[in-house]
Amino acid sequence: MNKESPIPIDGTVDTGEIEKFAAMAEEWWDTNGKFKPLHKLNPARLGFLRDRIAGHFEREPIAPAPLKGLTVLDIGCGGGLITEPLRRLGATMTAVDAAERNIEIAKIHAQKMALDIDYRYATAGQLAAEGKQFDAVVNMEVIEHVADIHQFISECAQLVKPGGLMILATLNRTAKSFALAIVGAEYVLRWLPRGTHDWRKFVKPSELAAACRPVGLEMTELMGLRYDPLKDRWQLTPNDLDVNYMAVTEKPVAQ
């Protein structure tokens, strides 16, 4: 039996968080499994990512392959739920995760789908140390699981080309998010296994902006996400950032 490779170590890795998601890795592509909430969330997230990345680079979002020719990095890619659709939109995709089993599952599924994706068992810090840069970086529901937000954002910022952008998704630290994302999602509705999230690690938009500003990222948009139980789908909510939200940040071209 092959011994599992050690978890990539840098100051941002919370090994407890990595092990928690690695234990669920087999279920990434089960639409009725532990990651069912992410499958439900994906259409709203992907539409936002497509529109903002395409718009930033003056592409037509509804074109057949609006992201063709753009290099995109998916940090904390899990099983590839965001990575694969972005590849289908034309992007040249690199994706990293600090859980080796996630990367194994993602590679197998991409091969089945005949998708060319550069999956790596690595951290953002390791890619930054290699001097890698991308037109766009996507960072979906990762920051609330890292050990050091400021170091993580600094490493991510290094991965964005001047003139590029990074889009993040996370959860706001509010009483409402505790009621809905912790009590509701994990204990009442059981959408997620108990302990999936730690409310104390949720990130307020002001805290995210404060982490981005010193490393040369300008926050240009905030967009909320809300679940509509009547329609059984997630929708974008510009005026409601109380629970789930996404942030668009841009790195100016060097003067």
N, C-alpha and C positions, 0 to 999 in steps of 0.2 A: 504494500500500500504506500502510495506517495505521501510524504509528509506535507501538510499544507504550508504554503509559504508564509512567512511572518507578515503581520499587518504592517503596511508602510507607516513609519513613525515620523511625525513632525509635531510641532507645537499645536496644531489644530485638531489632531486626531483624538477622539474620545473612544477608546477601545470598547467600552461598554455599549456605546451606540452602534458601533460597527458590528459587533457580535450579535446584537439584537436583530439587525436587518439581515445579516448573513444566515441566521437561523430560519428565516422565512423565505429564503431565496428561491426555493423550488416553486413557489406560488406566484412569481411575478406575472406570468402570462395567463393565470387562471382568473377569468373575469368575475368569478364568483368566490374567489379565495380571499386571503387576507389583504390583498391589494385592490379589492373591488372599488374602494373609494377613489383610488387614483385613476382607475379606468373610467369612472364616472366623471372625474374632474378633467380628464385629458382634453375633450373637445373644446372646452372654454380656454384652457391654458394654451393649447396648440394654435387656436385661432388668433389669440393675442400675440404669441411669439411670431407667427407667420407675418401678421400685419405690421408689427413694429420693426422686425428685422428688414422685411422687404421695403417698408416705407423709408427707413433710415438710409438704405442704399439705393433709393429711387427705383425700386422695382415695382411691378404691378402684382399685388398680392394674389389675385385670382388667376395669374398666368399658370400654365401647366407645371413649370418648375421655377417658381419665383426666387429661390435661393441658390440657383445654379451659379457656380463659380465662387461662392462664398465659403470660407472656412469657419466652421462652428464647433465649439467645444461644449460638451455636456458634462458638467461636474456633478459627481454623485449620481451617476446615471442609473444605478440599480440594474434592473433587467433590460433596460433599453426602451421603456414606454414612451419617452420623449425623443430619444435618439433616432429610432427607426422612422417615425413620421417625418422628422426634419430631413432625414436622408432622402425620403421619397419626394420631398419638396425641392430636392436638387442640391442641398448643401453637402459639402465635403466634410464628413463627420469624424471627429475624434471624441471619445467618451472615456471618462475615468471613474473608478470607484475604489474605495479603500477596503471593500470586502471582496476577497478573491472569488468567492462562490457566485456573487452577483455577476462578475465579469464572465465567468464560465457559462452561466445561464444565458447572458446576453449574447455571447459569441455563438452559442449553439442555435439560438432562435434566429439571429441574423443570417446564419448560413442556410437555415431552412427557408427563409424568406428571400434568399439570393440577394442580400444587401451587403454592399462593401462598406464596412465601418471599422475604423481603427479603435478597437477597445483595448484599454490598458488598466492593469491592476496597479494603480498609482494614486497619488494625491495631487491637488492643485500645486502645492509647494514643489513637488518633484518636477512637474512640467515647467514651472517658472524657473527653477534652477537650471533647466536645460535651455532656457532662452526661447521657449515656444511662445508664439503669439497667434491670435485668431481674430477674424473680422468680428465675430460675435461669440459671447460666452453665455450659456444658460445655466442657471443655478437654482434648480427647483426643489424647494423644501429640504435644503441642506444646512443652511446657516444655523437653524435652531438645534442642530445636532453636533455642532463642532465645539471644541474645548476653548478656543480663543477666537472670538469674532473678529477682532481688529487684525490679528495676524492673517486669518483666513481671507478677509477682504483685501488686504495688502497683496497677498499672493495671487489672488484672482485678478486684481487690477493689472498686475504685471503681464498677465496672459492676454490682455485686450490690446489690439493694435491701436496706435493713435488714429483717431477718427472712427474707431469701432464702438461697440456697446456691449454692456452686460445687462441681462434681465434676470432678476431674482424673484423667487416666490417664497413666502414664509408666513408665519402666523404672528399676529399682534398680541402683545401681553396686556390683556384687558380682562375685566370681570366677565364680559360676554364670551370671550374666547375660552375662558376656563369652563364656563357653563356648557358651551356647545362643543368645543374641540376635545375637552377632557371628559367631563361628566357625561355629556350627551353621546359623543362618538364612541368613547371607549367603554363606558359603563352601562348606559341605557340602551342605545341602539346597537352596540357591539359591532360597529363598522370596522373598528381597529382593535387589535389585541391590547389589553390593559398594559399601561406602561410604555406605549409607543412614543408618547410625547411627555416632556417635562415642561409644564407651564412656565416655570421659572426661567427657562431658556428661550422662551418666545421673544421676538425682537420688535420693539416699537419702531415705527417709521423714522422717528427722530434719531433713534440710536443707529439705525442703518445709515441714515444720511451722514451722521457724525463719523461713522467708520469709513465711509466712501470719500468724503471731502479731502482729508489729508493725503490720500493716495491718488489724487487726480481724477476721480470719477465724479461727474456732476449728475445728480438725480433730476430727471426731467419729467417723470410721470409716475403717479401712483394709481393703481387700479385694484379695487376690491373684488372679491369673489364670494358669491352667496349661493347656498343650495336652496332650490325651490322644490319643496316636497310635493306640491300639486303636479308639477311637470316632471318631477323626478330627474332634474338636471341642474347643473351649475350654470350660473350666469354672471357676467361682468357687472359690477356695481361701482361706478366711479365715486359715489358719495358715501360708501360704506366700507371702511377699512378696519372695522372692529375685530374681525376674525382673520380670514384669509386675505392676503393681498399680494400684488406683484409690483415690483419697482423697476423702472427703466433707468439705467445709468449710462452716461456717455463719456468717453475719453476724448478730450479735445485734441485736434491735430497740433503738434508742437509748433510753436511760433518761431 
